[in-house]
């Protein structure tokens, strides 16, 4: 069970990240899930709901409600997929793209204030370790 201390630190790091990041996103007028969707769609071609779900890690049930609320606010639009009429293509409206252009760089700057406490070497080591850990769990 030598992995338990690593697991604990991983969970604590994630929880700490959420405590740091979420209030800033809320101050921008969004939920973390809304931000995730907007950040994923920003500067990208339209994508299907399935593609969006895979890129955002949002569950299908949650994603449906978030998309409905963002569509009602005029932030995104859905159109029938010309290649498969059973699915829809989702993209940001002009208003949604303007929102992305404002909030995404602002939140990156905010996160950068925390990550700048790590050296380039530490960032590289952390990236490699997380990538390796991710590959272990994504094989299972």
C-alpha positions, 0 to 999 in steps of 0.5 A: 500500500505504498501508493496511499501517500501518493493517492492522498497528495493527488486528491489534496492537489486536485481539491486545492486546485478546485478551491483556487480555480472555482471562485475565480470562474464564479467571479467571471459569472460562470460555473466550472462546467460552463467554463469548461464547455466554453473553453473547449469550444473557443476557437474550434470548429463545431463539434458533436455532443459526443466529441464535446463530452470526451474533451470536457470530461463532463458526463452526458447527463450534466452536459445536456443541461449545461448546453441548454442553459448556455444556448438559452443565454445565447452563448452557443448554438446547436445545428443538425450535423450535415453528416449524420442527422441524428446528431447535432453540431455545437459551436459558440455564437459570436457572443459566446466567442467574445465571452471566451476571448474575455474569460479564457485568457483572464483565467489562464493568467490567474492560474499562471500566478500559482503555477509560476511558483514552480521552476521549468524543471519542476513543471517538466517533472510534474508533467511527466509524472502526471502523464505517466499516471494518466497512462496507467489508469487509461489502460485499465 
